[in-house]
Amino acid sequence: MREKHSVNQVSTIRPSGFTRLELVVVLAVIAVLLLMLLPVMPVHKSIARRIWCVNNLKQIGVAERLWAGDHGDLPSASAFKLKGEQAAPFARTNAGPYCWAYYAALAEDFAASPKIFVCPSDERRSAAYFMKGGTTNDAGVGVFKDNTTVSFFVNPDQNDIYPQSIIFGDRNLGPGTIPDLEYGYSPTNGQGNDVIVNGPVSWSLKMHSAGNTAGAGYILLGDGSAQQISSRAFNQTWLTNALNASTNHVGLRLVFP
C-alpha cells in the first residue's frame, strides 16, 4: 500500500496590481501623451467654436425663412416692426439700436433660444431668456433686450431669393484693409451701428480672426449656407455679389449690434 504524503503547495500566482516600477512607467507614458496632446487641444476647441457659430447662423437663417413664410413671404429685415409701432425700425436712418429687436422678432415665431444669437468665440454672452410681452422696459437680469447679447450683423436689404446675397455675418467687420484690434463697426457700448459699406473692409482680430492677421469671418448667404471668408474674398467677391442682389445701389447697408 502506497503511503500518502502531504505536500505543501507553494502558490505561484502573482499578487494583483502594479509593482512600483510598472506604476512609474505607466505614469510616465501618460505624462508623455498629455504633453503631446496639449498643443492640439486648443485647436480642437477653436474648431468646436467655429462649428457652433456656423450652426447658430444656420438656425437664424431658418428662423428668418419661417418668419417670411408667416408674413406673406416679405423680407423679414424690411418688414418687421416693434410691438405697438407702425414704422419698421430698419426704415430709419440709424437702425443700430434695434438690431437685437430684429432677432427677437425672428425668435418669437421660431421659438428659438437666445443662445443662437451669440457666437461662442465672441466676448459677449447670451441672454438667459426673452422678454415677456415684448416690451423694452423689463428689468430682469439676463433678459434678451439689447445688442449686448448679439454677435451678428444684419443686412436690411437682404434678398434670400438671390443665393449670393449676404443675410447675416459675424459682427467683427470693420472699415479699411488693416484689421481692427476690437470689433470694427460693432461698438462696445451695445448701441449698434448702421453703416453703408462701399469701400474695403476687413475682419477685426476678434472671434474667428484671433491669431490670423489676414482676418476671417462667417457670413450666411441667401441659399442658407454659411461660408468662412477672408477679408480679401469679402472685398473681391462677396461684396460685389451682395451689391448686385441689393436694392440699395449706394453700397451694402449693414446693421451691427
Backbone hydrogen bonds, N-H to C=O, Kabsch-Sander energy under -0.5 kcal/mol:
donor,donor_aa,acceptor,acceptor_aa,energy
5,H,3,E,-0.6
8,N,6,S,-0.5
9,Q,7,V,-0.9
11,S,9,Q,-0.6
23,L,19,T,-2.4
24,V,20,R,-1.9
25,V,21,L,-2.1
26,V,22,E,-2.5
27,L,23,L,-2.4
28,A,24,V,-2.0
29,V,25,V,-2.1
30,I,26,V,-2.4
31,A,27,L,-2.3
32,V,28,A,-2.0
33,L,29,V,-2.3
34,L,30,I,-2.4
35,L,31,A,-2.0
36,M,32,V,-1.7
37,L,33,L,-1.9
38,L,34,L,-2.2
40,V,37,L,-1.0
41,M,37,L,-1.9
44,H,40,V,-2.1
45,K,41,M,-2.2
46,S,42,P,-2.3
47,I,43,V,-2.4
48,A,44,H,-2.3
49,R,45,K,-2.0
50,R,46,S,-2.0
51,I,47,I,-2.4
52,W,48,A,-2.2
53,C,49,R,-2.5
54,V,50,R,-2.7
55,N,51,I,-2.3
56,N,52,W,-2.0
57,L,53,C,-2.3
58,K,54,V,-2.3
59,Q,55,N,-2.1
60,I,56,N,-2.2
61,G,57,L,-2.1
62,V,58,K,-2.0
63,A,59,Q,-2.2
64,E,60,I,-2.4
65,R,61,G,-1.8
66,L,62,V,-2.4
67,W,63,A,-2.4
68,A,64,E,-2.2
69,G,65,R,-2.3
70,D,66,L,-1.5
71,H,67,W,-0.6
71,H,68,A,-1.0
73,D,68,A,-2.7
74,L,68,A,-0.6
74,L,71,H,-1.1
78,S,75,P,-0.6
79,A,75,P,-1.2
80,F,76,S,-2.2
82,L,87,A,-0.6
85,E,82,L,-2.1
91,A,88,A,-2.1
92,R,89,P,-1.7
98,Y,95,A,-1.8
99,C,96,G,-1.7
102,Y,98,Y,-1.5
103,Y,99,C,-1.3
104,A,100,W,-2.2
105,A,101,A,-2.0
106,L,102,Y,-1.8
107,A,103,Y,-2.3
108,E,104,A,-1.6
109,D,105,A,-1.0
109,D,106,L,-0.5
110,F,106,L,-1.9
111,A,107,A,-2.1
112,A,107,A,-0.9
116,I,113,S,-1.5
117,F,114,P,-1.3
118,V,115,K,-1.4
122,D,119,C,-2.2
128,A,142,G,-2.6
129,Y,142,G,-1.6
131,M,144,F,-0.6
133,G,131,M,-0.5
135,T,132,K,-0.7
143,V,140,G,-1.0
144,F,129,Y,-2.3
145,K,143,V,-1.3
147,N,190,G,-0.7
149,T,146,D,-1.1
150,V,147,N,-1.8
151,S,117,F,-2.4
153,F,169,G,-2.6
154,V,255,V,-2.4
155,N,167,I,-1.9
157,D,253,R,-0.5
158,Q,155,N,-1.7
162,Y,159,N,-1.4
165,S,162,Y,-2.0
167,I,165,S,-0.5
167,I,220,L,-3.2
168,F,220,L,-1.0
169,G,153,F,-1.0
170,D,218,Y,-2.3
171,R,151,S,-2.2
173,L,171,R,-1.9
174,G,202,S,-2.7
176,G,200,P,-2.4
185,Y,173,L,-3.4
186,S,171,R,-0.6
186,S,183,Y,-1.9
190,G,187,P,-1.0
193,N,256,F,-2.1
195,V,193,N,-0.6
195,V,254,L,-2.5
197,V,195,V,-0.6
197,V,252,L,-3.4
198,N,196,I,-0.8
202,S,174,G,-2.5
204,S,172,N,-3.0
205,L,180,D,-3.1
206,K,204,S,-1.5
207,M,121,S,-0.5
209,S,206,K,-2.3
210,A,207,M,-1.4
212,N,209,S,-3.0
213,T,211,G,-0.7
215,G,212,N,-1.2
217,G,229,I,-2.1
219,I,227,Q,-2.1
220,L,168,F,-2.7
221,L,225,S,-2.8
222,G,165,S,-1.5
223,D,163,P,-1.4
224,G,221,L,-2.1
227,Q,219,I,-2.6
229,I,217,G,-2.9
229,I,227,Q,-0.6
231,S,214,A,-0.7
231,S,215,G,-0.9
234,F,230,S,-2.2
235,N,231,S,-1.9
236,Q,232,R,-2.5
237,T,233,A,-2.5
238,W,233,A,-1.6
239,L,234,F,-2.6
241,N,237,T,-2.2
242,A,238,W,-2.5
243,L,239,L,-2.0
244,N,240,T,-1.9
245,A,241,N,-1.4
246,S,242,A,-0.8
249,H,247,T,-0.8
252,L,197,V,-2.8
253,R,251,G,-0.8
254,L,195,V,-2.3
254,L,252,L,-0.5
255,V,154,V,-3.1
256,F,193,N,-3.6
256,F,254,L,-0.6
